[in-house]
Amino acid sequence: MPDGSSPDTLHLHGTSMPPVRTDWTRDEVAALMALPFPDLIYRAQTVHRARFDPTEMQISTLLSIKTGGCPEDCAYCPQSAVHEDGGVKASRLMAVEEVLKEARAAKAAGAARFCMGAAWRSPKEHDLETVCAMVEGVKALGLESCVTLGMLDNRQAHKLRDAGLDYYNHNIDTSPEYYGDIISTRTFQDRLDTLENVRDAGINVCCGGIVGMGEDSTDRAGMIATLASLPRHPESVPINMLVRVEGTPLADKAEAVDPIEFVRTIAAARITMPASRVRLAAGREDMTDEAQTLCFLAGANSIFYGERLLTTPNPAALRDRQLLDRLGMHTSDKQG
């Protein structure tokens, strides 16, 4: 490191590294998102290049280890038992070896992180024991491990930490102000409490939200501002485009978000959380290659790889490889 420099001023890829702030306001983020598009993308690229290789894409794979039957009433989710017409039947928790078989296949396909999702409000003790065995097995394969199991108390978070868990996913979904329009069975503070328990246990946080649930641009700014004003930014920030699933309350109510507005949300996440992996998550199946490319230019540097994201389709692996090849980009063999 040059004399007199600090981690916040170190030059990477020829660009000054921006400081990490945790005091972003909703108005500041809204102002960012309202910038002329060329200016917004330039700023996002400048921030991105300071900390990451702009041609590198991290690959994660997501597996539903327990599908359906969730008692929560999230308006977007077909796994909710409340939405009887959602079309997803409840299943038992998968066996450990069955999960590890999927993890081996994910690693062979180029994934660096293996994520496991269970449709629970919070895990029961005997189920948590099984998930811990899954985590240990995934780690033994040389993959990063991530789980999303619903709400966690402090003891549960420490138990997962002791099993070697790298990341815990728990999205805030939307802004605090709009949250009550989407979910009534748990509060926004419940979400924040789980994130605090995960942090207290020393586990990395994966936390983002969903765009296209009927919120307006100020709500999208509020979601990003909330994430960017956490005491420590999430290491991974998945930004999802709502997948409209027949039988869920949002299937016919929410209007599709303009792709450019979605890209603006990605750019705001990159600028406000410069050291985080910004993951282009659900909804890619309905995005054109051009829209995904704009998301990459706006600072998204991680994608989910595979044919499904829990219960919804995801672009085929071949399509992803072809797009990255066309763009001259490469997948990362690094963890983190």
LINRASUL-V722949 format. One line per field, one symbol per residue. burial: + if it has 24 or more other ideal C-beta (glycine too) atoms within 12 Angstrom, else -. Layout:
burial->???
This chain:
burial->-----------+----++-+---+-+--++-++------++-++++++++++-+-+++++++++++++++-++++++++++++--+-+----++-+--++-++--++-+++++++++++++++---++-++++++++++-+-++++++++++---++-+++-++++++++++++++-++-+++--+-+-+++-++++++-+-+++++++++++++-+-++++++++++++-++++++++++++++-++++---+--+-+-+++++++++++++++++++++++++-+---++++++++++++++++++++++-++-+--+--++----+-++--+-
